[in-house]
Amino acid sequence: MGKKKKDTEKVAALDNEYTKEQYAEFQKQHKQLIFRRRRLAVVFLVAFVIFLVSGFQLMKDYQQLNTFKKQHVEAVAESKEADKKLKLLEQDVALLRDEDYVAKLARSRFYVSKEGEQIYNIPELGGTTSSNAEQKSSAEESQSQSHSSEKQSGE
């Protein structure tokens, strides 16, 4: 190592116009190279930041899309349930338009009687009264029986 250091000390630089021009040209090229490298680093840095920001935005949008899909599924299920309720209510309205059904319903719920008719209250087994669902199902059965008897009498 000591020998190399001594060898470089023995080399002398020429001090003329050509070497000064070459050294200035070398300095200029070296500065341009450094400038290009820095510019390239800045471009890569900007591109990296853009990709990073767009990646975060993409992830956020993906999560929001999943949330919207869940809400859509819930809304569809709720809509189907509302449609079922609507059909039941429409059936109830149709039943309430039938005078025979309304009269039978009034007689069963409010103990209204026809002229000369007697009402006997028979308690259910276990001491419970019939629920709305049971009354509706029995009313629907009676309504369907009355429709079938109307069809038979109409023919």
C-alpha positions as CSV (number, residue, x, y, z in Angstrom):
1,M,0.0,0.0,0.0
2,G,2.8,2.3,0.7
3,K,4.2,1.8,-2.7
4,K,1.0,2.9,-4.5
5,K,0.9,6.1,-2.5
6,K,4.4,6.9,-3.5
7,D,3.6,6.1,-7.2
8,T,0.8,8.7,-7.3
9,E,3.0,11.3,-5.8
10,K,5.5,10.9,-8.7
11,V,2.9,11.7,-11.3
12,A,2.8,15.3,-12.2
13,A,-0.1,17.0,-14.0
14,L,0.5,19.0,-17.1
15,D,-0.5,22.6,-16.8
16,N,-1.5,23.7,-20.3
17,E,-4.7,24.8,-22.1
18,Y,-5.6,21.4,-23.4
19,T,-5.5,19.7,-20.0
20,K,-7.4,22.6,-18.5
21,E,-10.1,22.3,-21.2
22,Q,-10.3,18.5,-20.7
23,Y,-10.5,18.9,-16.9
24,A,-13.3,21.6,-17.3
25,E,-15.2,19.3,-19.7
26,F,-14.8,16.4,-17.3
27,Q,-16.1,18.6,-14.5
28,K,-19.1,19.7,-16.6
29,Q,-19.9,16.1,-17.6
30,H,-19.6,15.0,-14.0
31,K,-22.0,17.7,-12.9
32,Q,-24.5,16.7,-15.6
33,L,-24.3,13.1,-14.5
34,I,-25.0,14.1,-10.9
35,F,-27.9,16.3,-12.1
36,R,-29.4,13.5,-14.2
37,R,-29.1,11.0,-11.3
38,R,-30.7,13.4,-8.9
39,R,-33.5,14.1,-11.5
40,L,-34.0,10.4,-12.0
41,A,-34.2,9.8,-8.2
42,V,-36.8,12.6,-7.9
43,V,-38.9,11.1,-10.7
44,F,-38.7,7.7,-9.1
45,L,-39.6,9.2,-5.7
46,V,-42.6,11.0,-7.2
47,A,-43.8,7.9,-9.0
48,F,-43.4,5.9,-5.8
49,V,-45.5,8.4,-3.9
50,I,-48.2,8.4,-6.6
51,F,-48.3,4.6,-6.6
52,L,-48.4,4.6,-2.8
53,V,-51.3,7.1,-2.6
54,S,-53.2,5.3,-5.4
55,G,-52.7,2.0,-3.7
56,F,-54.1,3.3,-0.4
57,Q,-57.0,4.8,-2.3
58,L,-57.6,1.5,-4.1
59,M,-57.7,-0.4,-0.8
60,K,-60.1,2.2,0.7
61,D,-62.4,1.9,-2.4
62,Y,-62.3,-1.9,-2.1
63,Q,-63.3,-1.8,1.5
64,Q,-66.1,0.6,0.7
65,L,-67.3,-1.6,-2.2
66,N,-67.5,-4.6,0.2
67,T,-69.5,-2.4,2.6
68,F,-71.9,-1.4,-0.2
69,K,-72.2,-5.1,-1.2
70,K,-73.2,-6.0,2.4
71,Q,-75.7,-3.2,2.5
72,H,-77.1,-4.2,-0.9
73,V,-77.6,-7.8,0.4
74,E,-79.3,-6.5,3.5
75,A,-81.5,-4.2,1.5
76,V,-82.6,-7.0,-0.9
77,A,-83.4,-9.2,2.1
78,E,-85.4,-6.4,3.7
79,S,-87.2,-5.7,0.4
80,K,-88.2,-9.4,0.1
81,E,-89.5,-9.3,3.6
82,A,-91.5,-6.1,2.9
83,D,-92.9,-7.7,-0.2
84,K,-94.1,-10.7,1.8
85,K,-95.7,-8.4,4.4
86,L,-97.3,-6.5,1.6
87,K,-98.8,-9.6,0.1
88,L,-100.2,-10.7,3.5
89,L,-101.7,-7.2,4.0
90,E,-103.2,-7.3,0.5
91,Q,-104.7,-10.7,1.3
92,D,-106.1,-9.2,4.6
93,V,-107.6,-6.3,2.7
94,A,-109.2,-8.6,0.2
95,L,-110.6,-10.7,3.0
96,L,-112.0,-7.6,4.7
97,R,-113.8,-6.6,1.5
98,D,-115.8,-9.9,1.8
99,E,-118.9,-9.1,3.9
100,D,-119.3,-12.7,5.0
101,Y,-115.8,-12.8,6.3
102,V,-116.2,-9.5,8.2
103,A,-119.4,-10.7,9.8
104,K,-117.8,-14.0,10.8
105,L,-114.8,-12.1,12.2
106,A,-117.0,-9.8,14.2
107,R,-118.9,-12.7,15.6
108,S,-115.7,-14.5,16.6
109,R,-113.7,-11.6,18.0
110,F,-116.3,-9.3,19.5
111,Y,-119.1,-11.8,20.2
112,V,-121.6,-10.1,17.9
113,S,-124.5,-12.3,17.1
114,K,-127.2,-12.4,14.5
115,E,-130.8,-11.9,15.5
116,G,-131.9,-15.0,17.5
117,E,-128.4,-16.4,17.7
118,Q,-126.9,-17.4,21.0
119,I,-123.1,-17.2,21.7
120,Y,-121.4,-19.8,23.9
121,N,-117.9,-19.0,25.1
122,I,-115.8,-22.2,25.1
123,P,-112.4,-21.8,26.7
124,E,-109.4,-23.5,25.0
125,L,-107.6,-26.4,26.7
126,G,-105.0,-25.1,29.1
127,G,-106.9,-21.9,29.7
128,T,-105.4,-20.0,26.8
129,T,-107.3,-18.1,24.1
130,S,-106.5,-18.4,20.4
131,S,-103.9,-16.1,19.0
132,N,-104.1,-13.8,16.1
133,A,-102.2,-16.2,13.9
134,E,-104.6,-19.0,14.7
135,Q,-107.6,-16.7,14.1
136,K,-106.2,-15.6,10.8
137,S,-105.5,-19.2,9.7
138,S,-109.0,-20.3,10.7
139,A,-110.5,-17.3,9.0
140,E,-108.6,-18.0,5.8
141,E,-109.7,-21.6,5.9
142,S,-113.3,-20.5,6.3
143,Q,-112.9,-17.9,3.6
144,S,-111.5,-20.5,1.2
145,Q,-114.4,-22.9,2.1
146,S,-116.9,-20.1,1.5
147,H,-115.3,-19.3,-1.9
148,S,-115.4,-23.0,-2.9
149,S,-119.1,-23.2,-1.8
150,E,-119.8,-20.0,-3.8
151,K,-118.1,-21.5,-6.9
152,Q,-120.2,-24.6,-6.5
153,S,-123.4,-22.6,-6.1
154,G,-122.4,-20.3,-9.0
155,E,-122.0,-23.3,-11.4
